[in-house]
Structure formats: C-alpha cells, structure tokens
C-alpha cells in the first residue's frame, strides 16, 4: 500500500513539473500573453500555490465531510454554473467567472460535486444499486442537472467527461450492465443530436473526418498538432526549440500542450507523460481498493477514473483520434481552476489513503485478522 501511495505522489509531482516546464516554454508565444514572457507562468504559479495549500488542508481532513455536506457542494455548483451567464463570453462560451485579475471555471467544482454525490449515493444505497429507480434513474437525474448546466455553457467536452466518469463509477458500483448499455446508447444519441443541432459542432465533426481538406479551417488546430508531434521525432528538437508554438498552433499552452511535448521532447517525452498517467491510475485504484469504507473507495475510484478519461480525451483530440473538444490535460495544461481542483482531489486521495492506513495500523495493534479489501 505504501508503494502505491509513493507511486501516486511521484506521478502527480512529475506531471506538475512537466506542466510548469512546458508552460514556461510555450506561454511566452501565446497571443494573449500581453507582451510578458512570464505572464502565464506567473498566473499558473498563483493557482499552484493555492492548490498546494488546499491539498495540504484537505489531506488532513476526514474525506467523509464531503459525504455529510454534499448538498452544500452541489448547491454551490448549481449557483456558480448559473452565474457564468452573467459574465461575458470567452471564446464564444459562458464558462468563466472573472473577479479582478483572476478567473474561475465553475465546471471544475461541478465535476467534484457530481463525483461526491455519486459516491455518497452508491455507498448509502448499496443494497439497491441493481434496481432501476435507485441504482440508475435517480443518480442520472441528479447528475443530469449539472450536465445540463455545463452543456448550456456550450462545454460539451466537460459534459461528456462527467457522463463517461459516471458510467465507470456505475460499473464499479455494480449497477446492472443492461442499464449501462442503455446509458451508452442514450449518450451516443445525445452527442449525435448535439452535433446535428449545433452547426458549429457539426462543422467541427466534418472537419475531423477529413483533416487534410480542412487544414486551413476548422481542422487547423489538429493538423498543426500532428505536424508538431511528427516533427519532434524520437528525441525531440530540444526544450524551447519547438516552432509550432510560435503562433502556428493555437492554444499550445492549454488544450494542445501535448503536441508541444512531442515536438520538443519527442516520442520519449510523450511516452513519459503517458507512463505517468498510467502510474497515476494504477496507484489511484490501489488506494481506492484499500479505503476504509465504501464511500472512500468509490470517491477515490471516481477521481482516478475522471483523470484517466480526461487525459485520454485530451491526448485523443491532440493526436486526431477524437473530434476537437476543449478538454485540458490534467496537471499539465495551463488553467488555474483545473490545477486548483486537481490538487484538491489529490488531497482527497491522500486523506482516503491516510485514514485507510490508520485503520489497518489499529487492527494490527489489537491483533485483529487482516481487514478485507473494500469491495467497490
């Protein structure tokens, strides 16, 4: 168990370091850097410091406080997701609340609220998870409120992320597979409907199907991302020597930072990043399996699953395996809200590990038989 925790911390720290280094390399060339080569690294540094403090505080608290006060977390998420519509659009979408020089993305809080509710629900109603109403209908109805609000912001990527993570958590909680299959069909139909009803999404999807034909239009980002990845070769051009970040690849410091890793650090750099995510997921699941209760196990699993799905979507988009979506690469992409809440979630994982470990130590001291691994 200690090895799993050590591997988890190493993976998180490695990803954060890669993110800081690559942001330093790419941020100076961003169009909205305001002429300051350190503009984005300084802003990210603020959120990193706040995140580290929040992570430390949360790690010393009992994660079951979330189970007790989940309604407050959920309510705050709904209020803030509604509040974004009173702020100006950024890149054509209502996603941010700006106060002073800092901005906040409420969908990050919404993701945590959704995971907390689901973990609470499936731990409280463990004996009814295989019923249609309690195991399937009610959870989707509640999470659907958050998904609808996020979708109204025209943030289909985050909405899809919450939906995919919900399905994985339902599978872990042993909801009937027939219900999960139904969810998959409905989800695919919903995404297809959004693509059909929103002209911009339909155009993006058509561009994805033939990037070369749209490389100067809606497929420009993904085409430039492929060029960056291909030009890096095995060993890369060297840190700071990438060319696509020089206003050729939009959002090279945010959603499309993975191709810049490939261009400057090469195939080895991208494999290192993927390896860190694999280590993060394996160790996160190990922490979940040794949690002291079902709520902790489900919460740790859902957080780990969300990171895994988010990383997979981002890498899939930037390598042109998936249609273009605005999804950040966890711990690496520029984005204060994403980094802050990722570190809060790391704090929750530490709390789950710490309290699970302390219970094992108590059992050893009183010579109790080894505790069985919590069944998610």
C-alpha positions as CSV (number, residue, x, y, z in Angstrom):
1,X,0.0,0.0,0.0
2,X,2.9,2.4,0.8
3,X,4.4,1.7,-2.6
4,X,1.1,2.6,-4.3
5,X,0.9,5.9,-2.4
6,X,4.6,6.7,-3.2
7,X,4.0,6.0,-6.9
8,X,0.8,8.2,-6.8
9,X,2.7,11.1,-5.4
10,X,5.6,10.7,-7.8
11,X,3.2,10.6,-10.8
12,X,1.4,13.8,-9.6
13,X,4.7,15.6,-9.0
14,X,6.2,14.5,-12.3
15,X,3.1,15.7,-14.3
16,X,3.1,19.1,-12.5
17,X,6.8,19.6,-13.2
18,X,6.3,18.7,-16.9
19,X,3.4,21.2,-16.9
20,X,5.4,24.0,-15.4
21,X,8.4,23.4,-17.7
22,X,6.2,23.2,-20.9
23,X,4.2,26.3,-19.9
24,X,7.4,28.2,-19.5
25,X,8.5,27.0,-22.9
26,X,5.2,27.8,-24.7
27,X,3.5,30.5,-22.8
28,X,5.7,33.3,-24.0
29,X,4.5,32.9,-27.6
30,X,0.7,32.8,-26.8
31,X,-1.2,35.6,-28.5
32,X,-2.8,36.7,-25.2
33,X,0.5,36.9,-23.2
34,X,0.2,40.7,-23.1
35,X,3.9,41.1,-24.1
36,X,5.0,39.4,-20.9
37,X,7.0,36.2,-21.5
38,X,6.2,35.1,-17.9
39,X,2.5,36.1,-17.9
40,X,1.1,32.6,-17.9
41,X,3.7,31.0,-15.7
42,X,3.1,33.7,-13.0
43,X,-0.7,33.2,-13.1
44,X,-0.3,29.4,-13.0
45,X,2.1,29.8,-10.1
46,X,-0.6,31.6,-8.1
47,X,-3.0,28.7,-8.6
48,X,-0.3,26.2,-8.0
49,X,0.5,27.7,-4.6
50,X,-3.2,27.9,-3.7
51,X,-3.7,24.3,-4.8
52,X,-0.8,23.1,-2.7
53,X,-2.2,24.8,0.3
54,X,-5.7,23.4,-0.4
55,X,-4.2,20.0,-1.0
56,X,-2.4,20.0,2.4
57,X,-5.5,21.2,4.3
58,X,-7.8,18.7,2.6
59,X,-5.4,15.8,3.2
60,X,-5.6,16.3,6.9
61,X,-9.4,16.4,7.0
62,X,-11.7,13.4,7.0
63,X,-13.0,12.9,3.5
64,X,-16.3,11.8,4.9
65,X,-17.1,15.5,5.5
66,X,-17.9,15.6,1.8
67,X,-20.5,12.9,2.3
68,X,-22.0,14.9,5.1
69,X,-22.1,18.2,3.3
70,X,-22.5,17.1,-0.3
71,X,-25.8,19.1,-0.7
72,X,-23.9,22.4,0.0
73,X,-21.2,21.4,-2.5
74,X,-23.9,20.5,-5.1
75,X,-25.9,23.7,-4.4
76,X,-22.8,25.9,-4.7
77,X,-22.0,24.3,-8.0
78,X,-25.5,24.9,-9.4
79,X,-25.4,28.6,-8.3
80,X,-22.0,29.2,-9.8
81,X,-22.9,27.4,-13.1
82,X,-25.9,29.7,-13.4
83,X,-23.8,32.7,-12.5
84,X,-21.5,32.3,-15.5
85,X,-24.2,33.5,-17.8
86,X,-24.0,37.0,-16.2
87,X,-20.3,37.3,-17.3
88,X,-19.1,38.0,-20.8
89,X,-18.3,35.1,-23.2
90,X,-14.8,33.9,-23.7
91,X,-14.0,32.2,-27.0
92,X,-17.7,32.1,-27.7
93,X,-18.8,30.3,-24.5
94,X,-20.0,31.2,-21.0
95,X,-17.5,29.1,-18.9
96,X,-15.7,31.6,-16.6
97,X,-16.3,33.9,-13.7
98,X,-13.8,36.7,-13.7
99,X,-13.1,38.6,-10.5
100,X,-10.2,41.1,-10.6
101,X,-7.3,39.6,-12.5
102,X,-8.2,36.0,-11.8
103,X,-10.8,33.7,-13.4
104,X,-12.7,30.7,-12.1
105,X,-14.3,27.9,-14.1
106,X,-17.3,26.6,-12.1
107,X,-17.5,23.3,-14.1
108,X,-14.4,22.1,-12.2
109,X,-16.4,22.4,-9.0
110,X,-19.3,20.8,-10.8
111,X,-17.2,17.7,-11.6
112,X,-16.2,17.3,-8.0
113,X,-19.8,17.8,-6.9
114,X,-21.0,15.1,-9.3
115,X,-18.4,12.6,-8.1
116,X,-19.2,13.3,-4.5
117,X,-22.9,12.8,-4.9
118,X,-22.5,9.5,-6.8
119,X,-20.0,8.1,-4.3
120,X,-22.4,9.1,-1.5
121,X,-25.4,7.7,-3.2
122,X,-24.0,4.3,-4.1
123,X,-22.5,3.9,-0.6
124,X,-25.8,4.9,1.1
125,X,-28.0,2.7,-1.1
126,X,-25.6,-0.2,-1.6
127,X,-28.4,-2.7,-1.3
128,X,-30.5,-1.1,-4.0
129,X,-27.9,-0.4,-6.7
130,X,-29.3,-3.0,-9.0
131,X,-32.8,-1.5,-9.0
132,X,-33.8,0.8,-11.9
133,X,-35.0,3.6,-9.8
134,X,-32.4,3.9,-7.1
135,X,-29.4,2.5,-9.0
136,X,-29.9,4.2,-12.3
137,X,-32.8,6.7,-12.6
138,X,-32.2,8.9,-9.6
139,X,-28.4,9.2,-9.9
140,X,-28.7,10.2,-13.6
141,X,-31.4,12.7,-12.8
142,X,-29.3,14.5,-10.2
143,X,-26.1,14.4,-12.1
144,X,-28.0,15.4,-15.2
145,X,-28.8,18.8,-13.6
146,X,-25.1,19.6,-13.6
147,X,-24.5,18.1,-17.0
148,X,-27.4,20.2,-18.5
149,X,-26.0,23.4,-17.0
150,X,-22.5,22.7,-18.3
151,X,-23.9,21.8,-21.7
152,X,-25.8,25.1,-21.8
153,X,-22.4,26.8,-21.5
154,X,-21.5,25.0,-24.8
155,X,-19.0,22.9,-22.9
156,X,-19.8,19.6,-24.5
157,X,-16.3,18.2,-23.6
158,X,-16.8,18.6,-19.8
159,X,-20.3,17.3,-20.0
160,X,-19.1,14.2,-21.9
161,X,-16.4,13.8,-19.3
162,X,-18.8,13.7,-16.4
163,X,-21.1,11.3,-18.3
164,X,-18.2,8.9,-19.1
165,X,-17.0,9.0,-15.5
166,X,-20.5,8.4,-14.2
167,X,-20.7,5.3,-16.3
168,X,-17.4,4.0,-15.0
169,X,-18.5,4.6,-11.4
170,X,-21.8,2.9,-12.0
171,X,-19.9,-0.1,-13.3
172,X,-17.7,-0.2,-10.2
173,X,-20.8,0.2,-8.0
174,X,-22.3,-2.9,-9.7
175,X,-25.2,-1.2,-11.4
176,X,-26.9,-3.6,-13.9
177,X,-25.0,-3.8,-17.2
178,X,-28.2,-3.6,-19.2
179,X,-28.7,-0.1,-17.7
180,X,-25.2,0.9,-18.5
181,X,-25.7,-0.3,-22.1
182,X,-28.9,1.8,-22.2
183,X,-26.9,4.8,-20.9
184,X,-24.3,4.3,-23.6
185,X,-26.9,4.3,-26.4
186,X,-28.6,7.4,-25.0
187,X,-25.3,9.2,-24.5
188,X,-24.2,8.4,-28.1
189,X,-27.6,9.6,-29.4
190,X,-27.4,12.7,-27.3
191,X,-24.0,13.6,-28.6
192,X,-25.1,12.9,-32.2
193,X,-28.1,15.2,-31.6
194,X,-25.9,18.0,-30.3
195,X,-23.7,17.6,-33.4
196,X,-26.7,17.8,-35.6
197,X,-28.5,20.7,-33.8
198,X,-25.4,22.9,-33.2
199,X,-23.9,23.9,-36.6
200,X,-20.5,24.7,-35.2
201,X,-20.2,21.2,-33.7
202,X,-21.4,19.6,-36.9
203,X,-18.8,21.6,-38.9
204,X,-16.0,20.5,-36.4
205,X,-17.0,16.9,-36.7
206,X,-16.9,17.0,-40.5
207,X,-13.5,18.7,-40.3
208,X,-12.3,15.9,-38.1
209,X,-13.4,13.3,-40.6
210,X,-11.1,14.9,-43.3
211,X,-8.4,17.0,-41.6
212,X,-6.3,17.4,-44.7
213,X,-9.2,19.0,-46.6
214,X,-9.9,21.4,-43.6
215,X,-6.3,22.0,-42.5
216,X,-6.7,25.7,-43.1
217,X,-10.1,25.9,-41.5
218,X,-11.7,24.1,-38.6
219,X,-9.2,21.3,-38.7
220,X,-6.2,23.7,-38.4
221,X,-5.5,23.0,-34.7
222,X,-5.4,19.2,-35.0
223,X,-3.4,19.4,-38.3
224,X,-0.8,21.7,-36.6
225,X,-0.8,19.3,-33.6
226,X,0.1,16.4,-35.9
227,X,2.8,18.4,-37.5
228,X,4.3,19.2,-34.1
229,X,4.2,15.6,-33.0
230,X,5.7,14.3,-36.2
231,X,8.5,16.9,-36.4
232,X,9.7,16.0,-32.9
233,X,10.8,12.5,-33.9
234,X,12.0,10.2,-31.2
235,X,14.1,12.6,-29.2
236,X,12.5,16.0,-29.9
237,X,14.0,19.3,-31.1
238,X,15.0,20.2,-27.5
239,X,13.3,22.1,-24.8
240,X,12.4,25.6,-26.0
241,X,13.2,24.8,-29.7
242,X,9.6,24.0,-30.8
243,X,8.3,26.0,-33.8
244,X,4.6,25.3,-33.7
245,X,4.1,27.3,-30.5
246,X,5.2,30.4,-32.4
247,X,1.6,31.3,-33.2
248,X,1.3,28.4,-35.6
249,X,-0.6,26.2,-33.1
250,X,-3.4,28.0,-31.2
251,X,-3.7,27.2,-27.5
252,X,-0.3,25.4,-27.5
253,X,-0.1,26.2,-23.7
254,X,-3.6,24.9,-22.9
255,X,-5.6,22.2,-24.7
256,X,-2.8,21.4,-27.2
257,X,0.2,21.3,-25.0
258,X,0.7,17.5,-25.6
259,X,1.8,18.0,-29.2
260,X,4.3,20.6,-27.9
261,X,5.7,17.9,-25.6
262,X,6.1,15.7,-28.6
263,X,7.8,18.4,-30.7
264,X,10.3,19.5,-28.0
265,X,10.8,16.3,-26.0
266,X,10.0,13.8,-28.7
267,X,8.3,10.4,-28.6
268,X,10.2,9.6,-25.4
269,X,8.7,12.7,-23.7
270,X,5.1,11.8,-24.7
271,X,5.7,8.2,-23.6
272,X,6.9,9.5,-20.2
273,X,3.8,11.6,-19.8
274,X,1.5,8.7,-20.8
275,X,3.5,6.4,-18.4
276,X,2.9,8.9,-15.5
277,X,-0.8,8.8,-16.2
278,X,-0.8,5.0,-16.2
279,X,1.1,5.0,-12.9
280,X,-1.4,7.6,-11.5
281,X,-4.3,5.4,-12.5
282,X,-2.9,2.1,-11.2
283,X,-1.9,3.6,-7.8
284,X,-5.2,5.6,-7.5
285,X,-7.1,2.3,-8.0
286,X,-4.9,0.7,-5.4
287,X,-5.7,3.4,-2.9
288,X,-9.4,3.0,-3.7
289,X,-9.3,-0.7,-3.0
290,X,-7.7,-0.2,0.4
291,X,-10.1,2.6,1.5
292,X,-11.7,2.2,5.0
293,X,-15.3,2.4,3.7
294,X,-17.3,2.2,0.5
295,X,-17.7,6.0,0.2
296,X,-13.9,6.4,0.2
297,X,-13.4,3.6,-2.2
298,X,-16.0,5.0,-4.7
299,X,-14.7,8.5,-4.3
300,X,-11.1,7.5,-4.9
301,X,-12.1,5.4,-7.9
302,X,-14.2,8.1,-9.4
303,X,-11.5,10.8,-9.1
304,X,-8.9,8.4,-10.7
305,X,-11.3,7.5,-13.4
306,X,-12.0,11.1,-14.2
307,X,-8.3,11.9,-14.5
308,X,-7.9,8.9,-16.8
309,X,-10.8,9.8,-19.0
310,X,-9.8,13.4,-19.2
311,X,-6.2,12.6,-20.1
312,X,-7.4,10.0,-22.7
313,X,-9.8,12.6,-24.3
314,X,-7.1,15.3,-24.5
315,X,-4.5,13.0,-25.9
316,X,-7.0,11.6,-28.3
317,X,-8.0,15.0,-29.5
318,X,-4.5,16.3,-30.0
319,X,-3.4,13.2,-31.9
320,X,-6.6,13.5,-34.1
321,X,-8.1,10.2,-32.8
322,X,-11.1,12.1,-31.5
323,X,-13.1,15.2,-32.6
324,X,-11.8,18.5,-31.2
325,X,-13.0,19.3,-27.7
326,X,-11.9,21.9,-25.2
327,X,-10.5,19.5,-22.5
328,X,-7.4,20.3,-20.5
329,X,-4.6,17.8,-19.9
330,X,-4.7,17.2,-16.1
331,X,-1.9,18.8,-14.1
332,X,-0.1,19.9,-17.3
333,X,-2.3,22.3,-19.4
334,X,-2.5,25.9,-18.4
335,X,-5.7,26.6,-16.4
336,X,-5.8,27.7,-12.9
337,X,-9.2,26.2,-12.0
338,X,-8.2,22.9,-13.4
339,X,-5.0,22.8,-11.5
340,X,-6.5,24.0,-8.3
341,X,-9.3,21.4,-8.2
342,X,-6.9,18.6,-9.4
343,X,-4.8,19.4,-6.3
344,X,-7.8,19.4,-4.1
345,X,-8.7,16.0,-5.4
346,X,-5.1,14.9,-4.7
347,X,-5.7,16.0,-1.1
348,X,-8.8,13.8,-1.0
349,X,-6.9,10.9,-2.3
350,X,-4.2,11.4,0.4
351,X,-7.0,11.6,3.0
352,X,-8.5,8.4,1.8
353,X,-5.1,6.7,1.9
354,X,-4.2,8.1,5.3
355,X,-7.4,7.1,7.1
356,X,-7.4,3.7,5.4
357,X,-3.8,3.1,6.5
358,X,-4.5,4.3,10.1
359,X,-7.3,1.8,10.4
360,X,-5.0,-1.0,9.2
361,X,-2.5,0.0,11.9
362,X,-5.1,-0.1,14.6
363,X,-6.1,-3.6,13.5
364,X,-2.5,-4.8,13.7
365,X,-2.0,-3.4,17.2
366,X,-5.1,-5.1,18.6
367,X,-4.2,-8.4,16.8
368,X,-7.3,-8.4,14.7
369,X,-7.4,-10.5,11.5
370,X,-6.5,-8.5,8.3
371,X,-9.3,-6.4,7.0
372,X,-10.7,-7.5,3.8
373,X,-10.2,-5.1,0.9
374,X,-13.2,-2.8,0.4
375,X,-15.4,-4.0,-2.5
376,X,-16.1,-1.1,-4.7
